[in-house]
Amino acid sequence: MHERDPIWVPPLRYDVETTLSRKKNPYFEHAEAEYFLAERGGEVVGRIAATHNRLHNETHDDTVGFWGWFECIDDQSVAHALFDAADAWLRARGLTVSRGPASFSTNDQCGLLVDGFETRPTLMMPHNPRYYPVLVEGAGYAKAKDLFCLEGGDHDKYKPVPERAVRGAKLVKERLGLTVRPLNMKEFPRELEHIKRLYNASWEKNWGFVPLTDHEIDHLAEQFKPIAIPDIVPFVEKDGQVIAFGLTLPDLNEALVGNKRGRLIPFLLKALYMLKAHKLRRARILLLGVLPEWRGRGVDAVLFYEIWEQSAKHQIYWGEGGWVLEDNPIMWAGLEKMGFRIYKTYRMYDRSL
């Protein structure tokens, strides 16, 4: 359906199969899902998934169900049929709100693109046609939250960090007595334990947050490890204790453009070659994790500066930060100080059941 869209970058079929598999994806240790196809005249014209994430509702003490994996032709009646099927499944499980899109939670791909259609999506970020928001809102869904993505740097050459950001990061390091080091691949299991602790402690108060289980983090780490560049996954320490980290990954979508069928071979080989040959010029800052007691003290500025400078050493000159919640101005203001600007908006929608 999207193969004529020059902006769309298809996911690898292998990754999709693994994510949807109830046996392979540890998400299903605390959730269940059902998948629906819409057919007309023997032709598939849409799809949707409905999911009951028990861990989300335990964390937030609510009764929210989710929908995701939404694809649909430009036909409101098809969209209505898909949402009605998903909502009926959620309602049968005692859930009172339908929220999406999320494939499957805020730890995965989520949000519907509502602004920024002219730019290619980065790694693990969705892309959709302009008519999707019309279909979703036409089905009675209303905005729940906007998610911002910010871009910074230059696609072709190194762009220096703004001087005030350089001074600020150095001042914070000196004043707080912080040290910064890269991801240690030789101690990967130990590093993973730091990430587990920091991620769940850092994000627990965020809207839509769902803690990652040990199995889920191990599963993600298995996927990320082959493409990780240790220098751009910095850890901040205070007196030998890790208090913050940043997870940045090269944007493999640069290599997957043109792979309209989502084939693993030869496009994955192409991506790995481009990675090793320093031919990937884009990266995505997936997340920052700062322990709650260290927030508001400039530690995020230290991480941003380190990621920017280390990325340049690998000839990565452009980056996306996000997503960031619309009501988290401290985070996106920190990125703006580094010269980043909001260039995409994704939206989460709710509908009462």
FENVENTA-V49853 format. One line per field, one symbol per residue. psi: psi as a letter, one per 40 degrees, with the letter a starting at -180 (. if undefined). burial: I if it has 16 or more other C-alpha atoms within 10 Angstrom, else O. Layout:
psi=???
burial=???
//
This chain:
psi=deeehedhhiihdddddddeheddhededeiiiihiihihfehheiiiihihgddddddefaghiiiafhiiighddddddddddddddddeeeiehhiaihgeaeeahiihhehfeeiiiihfiiiiidedddddddeeiihdiihihiiiaiddihhihhdddddddddddddefiihiihhddfdddddddddddddddedeihehhihidddddddddddddehhddegihhihfehheiihhhiigeddeehegeefidheddddddddddefeheiihhdihhhideeieeedddddddddddddddefheiihhiihidfgdddddddddeeiiheihihiiihh.
burial=OOOOOOIIIIIIOOOOOOIIOOOOIIIIOOOOIOOIIIOOOOOOIIIIIIIIIIIIIOOOOOIIIIIIIIIIIIOIOIIIIIIOIIIOIIIOOOIIIIIIIIIIIIOOIIIIIIOIIOOIIIIOIIIIIOOIIOIIOOIOIIOOIIIIIIIIIOOOOIIOIOOOIIOOIOOIIOOOOIIIIIIIOOOOOOOIOIIIOIIIOIIOOOOIIIIIIOOIIIOOOOOOOOOIIIIIIIIIIOOOOIIIIIIIIIIIIIIIIIIIOIOIOOIIOOIIOIIOOOIIIIIIIIIIIIIOOOOOOIIIIIIIIIIIIIIIOIIIIIIIIIIIIIOOOOIIOIIIIIIIIIOIIIIIIIIOO
//
